Amino acid sequence: MAKILIIEDQLEVRQNIEDILSLEDYEVISAPDGETGLALAKQHLPDLILCDVMMPRVTGFEVLMTLRQDQDLAVIPFILLTAKADHHAFRQGMELGADDYLTKPFTIDELLHAITTRLDRHYQRQAIVESRLDNLRQQVTRSLPHELLTPLNGILGTSQLLINFYDSLSRNEVMESLHDIKTSGERLHRLVENFLLMADLDLLLASPARLQVWQSRLSQYTELPSSLAPVLENLGQNQPRRQDVEMMIVPQRIQVAEPDFQKIVQELMDNAFKFSLPSTPVQLEAVVQDGICQLTIRDHGRGMAKEELSSIGAHVQFQRPQFEQQGSGLGLTLAQRLTELYGGQLAIASVPGEGTTITIQGWESAPI
């Protein structure tokens, strides 16, 4: 039984809607004002909300804005009720994230059709989210145990070594062991973060309401080259290869939130280090063409064959038995998902034995 919250300050209208929906076997909750409606929404988590626009103190628009900023409530279908057939009010409601709009007086059929349509779409979206989550669970089940155990075994094994032989180890040997533990811990931490981020992105792309909550990040900017400094200072286990990095960066501002830009570069740089040998160059370029940033990361490693490029996806690793590279295979997929979220396109060109070039285009650029 679907649960519907009615927020309406006119008693007669509210009671009429309650009676209609109760006869249709809906579970009905009602509120006489926006403030009470918000409290009931948080308490009961309804399947759908019907809300009047013109109410004292807290209007229907303000109720909608508050709900869409709350992750727990943002996905609830929301239908605005109004006595005004006002195009401006209609546009305002839709821009704030309303799912539908009913103009008073409406018929019983119009009310029930709007509710049925929005609930059906909501359940379809939920099914898509569940399908994505199920796919993610299967991928995690296949790849996560090994990926977690590799750094975890390093931590446990080295710790046991310190416990067993601490008295006979030199200071340098102890420091080397502690460094190995720290490196394994950092790898484990990053792995867990990447799996959680992938889950968030899967849910985000499957739910327009969640995407709307995330919209504020899409208007943020990153300045180059200053935003690259933290990435290069925190290369983790690849820090010895900092000397291999060659940069050509045109100063600019790009419309990407800085943490997401840094995550993209971090994963792509890590991939370049992973598939190339120490003392071979890894080139990082950011130029501007017709007001658009073009970011390029190029290595001169073993490269990938066409069939490997076509298999790129979450939790895919290339030729692990032969090369035994570290990582869960999430890096490229995370970089690609984040790039596309900001309107960019990620392209990969690779030649076996010669190297790989990854290019990102489509981000708007402005001079600093």
N, C-alpha and C positions, 0 to 999 in steps of 0.2 A: 504494500500500500504506500503510494507516494505521499510525502509530507509537504504541505503547502503553507507558507506564511503569507498572511494578508496584512498589509500595512495601509490603513485607510482611516482618516480622521472623521469621516461622515458615518455616523452610526448605522443609518438605514442602508447605505450602500454596502458597508462592511458585513452587516447581517445577511443581506441578500446573497452576497457572494459566498458566505459561509454555508448558507442553506443549499445553494446550488452544488457546491463542491462536496458537501457531506452526502448528498443524494447520489453522487457519482463515486462514492466510497473512497474519497481522498481523506487523509488525516489533516485536519485544518487547525492552524494556530493563527490567532489574530492579535493585532496591536493597534491602538488608537492614535499612535503618533510615531514619528521616525526614531526618536530616542528609545522608546520601548521596543520598537521593531528590531533595532540593531542588537539590543540585549537578548531578545528571543532568538534571533538568527544565530548568535554565538552559542546560546544554550542548547538549541535543538538541531542545528545544522539541517535546515529543510532542503528538500529536493528542488524546490522552485519558490520564488518570491514574487508576489503581486504587490505593487507599491504605488500609491497615489503620488503625484508630483507636487501639487500645491498643498502643503501642510505647514502649520505654524512651527516655529523654532527650527526644526530639522526638516528640510524639504526632501522630496524623493530623489532629486539629483545628489544631494549631500549623502543620503543613505547609500546610493549606488557608488559614489566615489569612495566612501569608507569601506564598503564591502570589497571593491576591486583592489584595494590596497592591503587586504588581509589574505594571506596565502590559504588559510583554512576555509575562507568564504568566497574567494574570488571566482571559483568555478561554478557557483550556483546560478542557474538560469534566472534572469531577472526581467520581469515584464512591467513596464511603466503604465499607469492608469492616469488619464487626464481628461478634463472637460474642455481643454483647448485643442482645436484642430490647427495647431500652430506649427508651421514648417520649421521655424527656428528652434522651438522646443524639441521637436522630433529629432533634428540634427544634433542638438546638444545631448540628448539622451543616448543616441547611438554612438556619438563620439566618446561618451563616458563609459560605454561598454554594455548598454542595455541590449538584451536579446530580442525584445519585441516591444510593441507600443499599442495600447488599446485606447481609443477615444470614447469617452462617455457621451451619451449612453450607448452601451454595446449589448448585443443580443447574447442569449445563453450559448447559442451555437458558436458565435465568434469567440466568446471566452473559453469554452471547452476546446475549440480547435487550436487556439493559441497555446493553451497549456499542453495539450497532447503533442503538438508539433515540437515545442521546446523541450519537453521531457524526452521525447524520442531521440532528438539530436543529442541531448545530454548523455543519454544511455549509450548511444553509438560512440560518442567520444570516450566515455568510460571504457567501453569495450576495446577501443584502439589502445588506450593507455594500458589496460590489462594485458593486451597482446604484446605490446612492447616490453612491459615488465617481465612477462613470461619468457620472451626471447632473451632478455638481459639475464634473467635467472639461469637459463640454460647455458648461455655463454660463460657466465661467472662460474657455474658448476664445473664446466670443462677446463677453464684456464686458471681460476683463482687459486685452487689448492697448491698447484705447483709453484705459481708465482709468489705466493705468500711464504711457502716453505723454504724457498731458496734463500732469501735474506734472513728469515727467521733461523734457519739452520746455521747460517754464518754467525748470527748473534749468540746462539746457544753454544755452538762449538767453540768459538773463541772465548766466551765467558768461562766455559769449563776448563779450557786450557789455562787461563789465568788462575783459576781456583786451584787446579792440581799442581801447577809448577811455579806459582808466584814467587816463592823464596829463591828459586834457582834462575829466574829470568832477570836479565839486565834491564836497566831503566829504558833503554832504547827498544828492547823487545816488548816491554809492557806498553810503552807509548804506541808502538806499531799495532799491537793487539787492540788497544783502545780506539785507535783510528779506524781499524777494520770494523769494529762494533758500530762506531758512529756512522760509517759509510753504509753498512747494511741497514741500520735503523732509518737513515734518510731515504734509502731506496724503498723500504717497507712503507714509510709514511707517504711518500709520493705515490706509490702504487695504490694505496687505499684512497687517497685523495682523487686520483684519476678515475677509479671505479665509481666513486660517489658522484663526481662531476658528470661522467657518462650517463649515470642513472638520471640525474637532474635534467640533462639535455634531452634525453629520450622523453621524459615527461613533459618538458617544456614544448618541444616540437609537436607533441600529440595533443596539446591543450591550448587553444587560443586564449582562454582566460588567464592561464598561467603566463603565457607569453606577454599578455598585456601588463601584468604585474611587473614584469621584467623590463618593460619599455624604457624606464628611466635611464638604464645603462646605455641605451642605444644613442643617446644624445650627448654622451661624454666624449672628451677628446684626449688624445695622447700626443705628447711632443717628442719629436725625434731630433737629435739622437739621445737626449737626456734619459728617456725612459728605458734605453737599452743597458745603461750602466748597471742596474741591479741584476739584470739577467746574466751579464758577463762576470759579475762579482760572485754569483752563486751558481756555478756550473756543477757543483756537487762532485761526484766521482770523476767528472770530465775536466776538473779545474786545471790539471797539467796541460790540457790542450788549448788553454787560453791563448798561448803563443801561436797557435795554428790559425786563429781567426783573423781574416782580412776584411776590413769594412770600408764601404763607400756609402755614406749616408748623407742625403740632401736634407738640411734642416727643414722641418715642416710640422704641421698639426694634422693628424688624421682622426676621423670620427669613429674612434673605437675606444672603449673604456680601457684605461691603462692596465689594470690587472689581467684583463682578457688578452690584450695585445701581448703582454709579457708571457702569458701562458702559451700562446701560439708560438712565439719565437723560441721559448724554452723547449717545447716539444720538438720543433723542427730542427733546432740546433742539436738536441740530444740524438735525434735520428741520424743527422749528418755525421756526428762523432761515432755513432754506433756502427755505421756501415763504411767507415774509412779508417785508415791506419794513422797512428800518431806521426807527427811531422809532415803530414800532407795537408794542404790548405783547405779551410772551410770558409767560403766567401759569403759575406752578408752585405746585401745591397738594398738601398731604399731610395728610389728616384721618383720623379714626378713627370707624368706625361698627360698633358691636357687636363690638369687639375685632378688627376687620379694618381694615387700612390701605387707604385709597383715594387713589391718586396720580393727579393730573390735570395734563396739560400742554396748554395752549390757546394757539393763535395766531390772529391776525386777518388771515390772508393770503388767497391766491387759492382755497384749498380744493381738494377733489378730487371728481370726479363718481363716480357709483355704479360705472360700469365700471372706473374707476381703482382704487377701493377693492377690488373683487373680484379685481384682478390683482396685489395686493400679494404679493411673494415675492422671493426672493434674486435680485439682479442686475436687477430691474425698475426702470426709471426712467419717470417720468411726463412726457409732453409735452416731452421734451428739445429737439426742434427749436425749439419756441416759447419755452421758458424757459431752456434751457441751464444747468440747475442742476448743481452739482458733486456728485460722489459716485457710488458704484457701485450704489446702490439696496439695499445690504445692511442699512442701519441699522435700518429698521423690522423686518425679518425677524430680525435678531440680537436686538433688544429683545424681540420676541415669543417667540423660542425660550428665551431666558434666563428670561423671566417665567414661562413654563409649566413650566420645569424646577423652579422653586420653588413650584409649585402655584398660581400666579396666572393671571389671564386678562386679556388686553389687548384693548381694544375701541376702534375708531376711528369717530368721527362727523364728517362733513365736509359743508359746504355750499359749492358753487362761489361764489366772490366774497365769502364771509363768513369763512371760516377752518376750522380743523380742531381737534378736541378728542380727545386720546388719554387713555383712562382705564385704570388697572390696579387690579384688585381681587383679593382672595383671599389676601393675605399676612397672617399672624397678627401682631398688634400688641400691645405691652405698654407701659405707662407707664414713663418713665425715673425 
